[in-house]
Amino acid sequence: MGATTQCREDGGILARSAAMAASTPHRAPRITLSLLIGLAAFVPMTLHHELTSLPAPHFTAWHTLLEAIAVAFAFQIAVSAWYRSAASRPLRSLALGFLGVSALDLAHLLVFPGMPVWLPGLHEGHTQAFWLAGRGLTALTLLMLTFEERWTRKLALLLGAGTALGIGVALAAMPMTVLARAQWAGAAAHAPSVAVSIVFVAMAIWWARLRKPPLRADLVAVGLVVLAIGEALPDGGIATASMSDVLGHVYKVIGTGLLLRAVVHAHIVQPYRDLLHEKRSREHAAVQLDALVHGAPDGIVVMTGNGGIVAANPAADRLFGAEAGTLLGRRVEELMPEALRDRHPALHGDARPNAPSRPMSATTDLKAARIDGGTLFVDIALSPVRWEGEACTVAFVRDSTVRVQQMQRINWLASHDELTGLPNRWALVRELGRRLAGDEGGLCLEFDIDHFSRFNEALGHTTGDDLLQAFAARLAAAVQGDEFLARAEGDRFVILLADTMAAAERIKVLLALTSHPLLVSQDLRLNVTASGGFCRFPVDARTPEAILQATDMATTRAKREHRHTVVAYHPSLPLKGKSWVSIANRLNGALEVGQFRLVYQPKLGLQQATSLGFEALLRWRSAQGDISPAEFIPIAEESGHIIRLGRWTISQAIAQAAAWRMDGLDPGRIAVNLSARQLGDVGLTEYIATELRRHALPPAALELEITESVAMENLDWALPRLEALAGLGVRLSLDDFGTGYSSLAYLQKLPAEVLKIDLRFVQAIGSAEGEVLLRAIIGLAHGLGKKVVAEGVETPQQDRWLRAAGCDEAQGWLYGRPLEVADAGTFIRGMARITPPR
C-alpha cells in the first residue's frame, strides 16, 4: 500500500512536470517548427554521394568518439530518471530502458570493426545486432512512457522479455558469416536503418500529438526526428566509410542529447524551478503573514513552556503599554494582576504541542496588567504551537475593557437609579424579598417631596434633577447601619428601617432632616419639605409589592391632609384610595356636563360697614350628589384637573362681575383662589389679561388669593409670577396668613396688598394669648402698608373685637353664607349698606 502511494506521488510529480510542459504557450507551433528544422537538416544529406570517403582507422576513431558520447547521454538519461524514480514505475522503466540502451550501444561500440577485443566471444558481426536492439529498446521505452500507469508493468515485462529474447536470438541464431555479410553487404543491408527511421518518425508524430506528455513533447519529438535522420543516412560500411556515416552518428548524439535534455528538464530543471517558485511563494506568503500579524488589531503573544515571551506583535505592545519590542524576554506573569502571579506558573504545563486549544469565547473578561501600571480587561484564545522547534503556546489577546465597562454599567443601571446613584425600585423589591425570606421584620418609610412638580415647572427639569440629587445625598448621609435607601420613583424615596422601640424617634429625625433648606446650586437654595408614610412588614403587608403599595397609600394621605408629616398605614386607607380614584375619574368629564358652579360669599368693610365684594367659591354637584371642595380640590390639584378648573373659575367670576356691572350693580371686587399648581401655569397671566379684556372688566375689580405657604415655600419661584399678576392691575391677597413661616424680609418683597388672617386666629378671640397674637398680626400688616381681612367670623363678639383692633375687612357666616348668583345679585341690590351686627 505504501509503495503504491509513493508511486502515485512520484507519478503525480511526473504528471505535474508534464502538465507544466503541456501548458507552455504555443506548444504546437514550437513542435511543428522544430520538426521542420529537423527535416530541413536532412536535405544536405541527400548529397552524400558527393561526400568524401574516410579511411577505416579515421572512421573508427570518429565512431568511437561519437558512440561514447551517445552512450554517456543514454546513461545520463537512465541516471536522471532513476534519481527521480523513487517508487514510480514509469520513471523506473525509463531509467532501466535507457540503461539497457546505453549497455547495448556500449556493446555495439566495443565489438565494432577495428576495435580491440573487449568482449571475448563476440565479434565484429554482432555490432549490427547490438545497434538494432538499442534502437528498438529506445523506441519501446519512449512508447511505454506515454501509456497509462496501469499498463506500465505489462509493457515493462514485455519490453524486458522482448529485448532479452531478441538479443539472445540475434547472438545465438545468426551465424558469423551471415552477420558479416549483412554488415557489409552495402545498400541491401540499409533496409533496417530505414525501418528504424520510420519508427522514430512515427514515434515523433505520436509524441507531438500527445495532450499531456510526460516529458517536453517538442524536445522528444525533435530528438526522435534527428535520430531518424541519423539512421536514414546511407551507411557504406567500414571499408567504404564516408562522412555520411560520421554525420549519422553525429545526428545520433544530437538526438540522444535532446532526449537527455527532455528528461533533465522534466525531472531536474522543472522540479528545481517548481521548488524555486514554491520557495519564493513561501517567502512571499511569509512576508504577507508577517504583515498580517503586525497589522492585526488583536495582540498576539508566543510563550514558552516556562512562561517566557518569545514573540509579540505591535498590537500586543500597545495593548500592554510596552515600548515596541520590549515584551520579548519578559515573563507572562508580568502581564497579570499581582494576585494571580503566584498561581499562574502551575498552569505552564498546558504549553505543549498536544494541549487543547481554548477559543476566545471560553473564558472572557480576564483582568490583565499593563507594563505602565494600568489594568485592563481582555479576552484570550490559546493554541499550542511549535516555535523554533520548541513547544509553545500562542495567545490571541483582545482588549474587552470598553465592553466590560459597558456591561458593568448596564448591570449597575439595572439595579440603580442613574440620576441619584441610589438603588432603584427593582433593587428595593429584591431587598424587601430578601428580608421577608429571612423573617426580618421592619418599617418601610417613604418620603415624597412636597410640591415637586411646581419646582419642575418653575425652575425647569434640570434644576428639578439637581434638587432630587441634593435631597438623595442628604438622605444617604443620614442612613445608618443596615438601613436601606432607594429611589422608588420620581420624587419618592424609600428607607427600610428596623422595627424597634426607637423607630418612631428615628422617623422624627429623618422628617426634620427633610425640612432643612437645600443648596441645589451655588446660587440657589430651596426651602423644601417632604411628606411621608410608612407600613410595618410583615404585619401590614407580606409581599414586596404589597408593602410598597401600603407605604404609597400612607404617603398620599399625608400629602393630602397634613403635609410635612409622616402617616402610618391603616387598613382603611385602601377604601380612601378607591374614593380618590373615583373622584379623579369623575372630575374628567364633570366640567363638560356643567356640574360645577360658583357661589359668592360677601366680604364686609368693617370700618365703613359696607359690602366690598365677594369671594367666588367653586361647588360640584355630581350625579351622586354634592361633593365637598375640601374633598375634590386636593384631588384636582394632585390629578392635574385644577388647571382647567382654575381657568374656568376665573373666567366665570370675571364674566359674572361684568354681567352685574352691565345690570348697573357694583359687586365690588371678586376674589378667586389660586392653588400652587395654578400659579405654576405658565399661561395664567396672559389668560387672565385676555379674559379681562374680553369682558371689559377693570383689573382692579379682580382679586387673586394665594396661600401663604404657596408664596413663601419658594419665594424665588413664586415672586416673578406674583409680580406678573400684579402688573395686570389686579389685587393680590395672601390667604391663610399666620399658618406658614413668613419672615419680614420676605413679606416686604411680596406684591400682595392684603393679608388674610386664617380663621384659627379669629377663633382664638377671647383668649389672652390669641388676642395678643392677632393684634400683633394686624399691627404688622398695617406697618407694612397692607390691609387685613379676617375670615371665618361667626359671632358678634368676634366682629366687635376686630373692629376695635382696626381690622379692615371680614367675611364669614355672620355676614352671609355663600350665595348663588341670583341671591348674590339680590344681596348687592338690598345690602349696599350693612348695619353692623350687635
C-alpha positions, 0 to 999 in steps of 0.5 A: 500500500505504501509503495503504491502511494509513493508511486502515485506521488512520484507519478503525480510529480511526473504528471505535474512536470508534464502538465507544466510542459503541456501548458507552455504557450504555443506548444504546437507551433514550437513542435511543428517548427522544430520538426521542420528544422529537423527535416530541413537538416536532412536535405544536405544529406541527400548529397552524400554521394558527393561526400568524401570517403574516410579511411577505416582507422579515421572512421573508427576513431570518429565512431568511437568518439561519437558512440561514447558520447551517445552512450554517456547521454543514454546513461545520463538519461537512465541516471536522471530518471532513476534519481527521480524514480523513487517508487514510480514505475514509469520513471523506473522503466525509463531509467532501466530502458535507457540503461539497457540502451546505453549497455547495448550501444556500449556493446555495439561500440566495443565489438565494432570493426577495428576495435580491440577485443573487449568482449571475448566471444563476440565479434565484429558481426554482432555490432549490427545486432547490438545497434538494432536492439538499442534502437528498438529498446529506445523506441519501446521505452519512449512508447511505454512512457506515454501509456497509462500507469496501469499498463506500465508493468505489462509493457515493462515485462514485455519490453524486458522479455522482448529485448532479452529474447531478441538479443539472445536470438540475434547472438545465438541464431545468426551465424558469423558469416551471415552477420558479416555479410549483412554488415557489409553487404552495402545498400541491401543491408540499409533496409533496417536503418530505414525501418528504424527511421520510420519508427522514430518518425512515427514515434515523433508524430505520436509524441507531438500529438500527445495532450499531456506528455510526460516529458517536453513533447517538442524536445522528444519529438525533435530528438526522435526526428534527428535520430531518424535522420541519423539512421536514414543516412546511407551507411557504406560500411567500414571499408567504404566509410564516408562522412555520411556515416560520421554525420549519422552518428553525429545526428545520433548524439544530437538526438540522444542529447535532446532526449537527455535534455527532455528528461533533465528538464522534466525531472531536474530543471522543472522540479528545481524551478517548481521548488524555486517558485514554491520557495519564493511563494513561501517567502512571499506568503511569509512576508504577507503573514508577517504583515498580517500579524503586525497589522492585526488589531488583536495582540498576539503573544508566543510563550514558552513552556516556562512562561517566557515571551518569545514573540509579540506583535505591535498590537500586543505592545500597545495593548500592554503599554510596552515600548515596541519590542520590549515584551520579548524576554519578559515573563507572562506573569508580568502581564497579570494582576499581582494576585494571580502571579503566584498561581499562574506558573502551575498552569505552564504545563498546558504549553505543549504541542498536544494541549487543547486549544481554548477559543476566545469565547471560553473564558472572557473578561480576564483582568490583565496588567499593563507594563505602565501600571494600568489594568485592563480587561481582555479576552484570550484564545490559546493554541499550542504551537511549535516555535523554533522547534520548541513547544509553545503556546500562542495567545490571541489577546483582545482588549474587552475593557470598553465592553466590560465597562459597558456591561458593568454599567448596564448591570449597575443601571439595572439595579440603580437609579442613574440620576441619584446613584441610589438603588432603584425600585427593582433593587428595593423589591429584591431587598424587601424579598430578601428580608421577608425570606429571612423573617426580618421584620421592619418599617418601610418609610417613604418620603415624597417631596412636597410640591415637586412638580411646581419646582419642575415647572418653575425652575425647569427639569434640570434644576428639578434633577439637581434638587432630587440629587441634593435631597438623595445625598442628604438622605444617604448621609443620614442612613445608618447601619443596615438601613436601606435607601432607594429611589422608588420613583420620581420624587419618592424615596424609600428607607427600610428601617428596623422595627424597634422601640426607637423607630418612631424617634428615628422617623422624627429625625429623618422628617426634620432632616427633610425640612432643612433648606437645600443648596441645589446650586451655588446660587440657589437654595430651596426651602423644601419639605417632604411628606411621608408614610410608612407600613410595618412588614410583615404585619401590614403587608407580606409581599414586596409589592404589597408593602410598597403599595401600603407605604404609597397609600400612607404617603398620599394621605399625608400629602393630602391632609397634613403635609410635612408629616409622616402617616402610618398605614391603616387598613382603611386607607385602601377604601380612601384610595378607591374614593380618590380614584373615583373622584379623579375619574369623575372630575374628567368629564364633570366640567363638560356636563356643567356640574360645577358652579360658583357661589359668592360669599360677601366680604364686609368693610368693617370700618365703613360697614359696607359690602366690598365684594365677594369671594367666588367659591367653586361647588360640584354637584355630581350625579351622586350628589354634592361633593365637598371642595375640601374633598375634590380640590386636593384631588384636582390639584394632585390629578392635574384637573385644577388647571382647567378648573382654575381657568374656568373659575376665573373666567366665570367670576370675571364674566359674572362681575361684568354681567352685574356691572352691565345690570348697573350693580357694583359687586365690588371686587371678586376674589378667586383662589389660586392653588400652587399648581395654578400659579405654576401655569405658565399661561395664567397671566396672559389668560387672565389679561385676555379674559379681562379684556374680553369682558371689559372688566377693570383689573382692579375689580379682580382679586387673586388669593394665594396661600401663604405657604404657596408664596413663601415655600419658594419665594424665588419661584413664586415672586416673578409670577406674583409680580406678573399678576400684579402688573395686570392691575389686579389685587393680590391677597395672601390667604391663610396668613399666620399658618406658614413661616413668613419672615419680614424680609420676605413679606416686604418683597411680596406684591400682595396688598392684603393679608388674610388672617386664617380663621384659627386666629379669629377663633382664638378671640377671647383668649389672652394669648390669641388676642395678643397674637392677632393684634400683633398680626394686624399691627404688622400688616398695617406697618407694612402698608397692607390691609387685613381681612379676617375670615371665618367670623361667626359671632358678634363678639368676634366682629366687635373685637376686630373692629376695635383692633382696626381690622379692615375687612371680614367675611364669614357666616355672620355676614352671609353664607355663600350665595348663588348668583341670583341671591348674590345679585339680590344681596348687592341690590338690598345690602349696599349698606350693612348695619353692623351686627350687635 
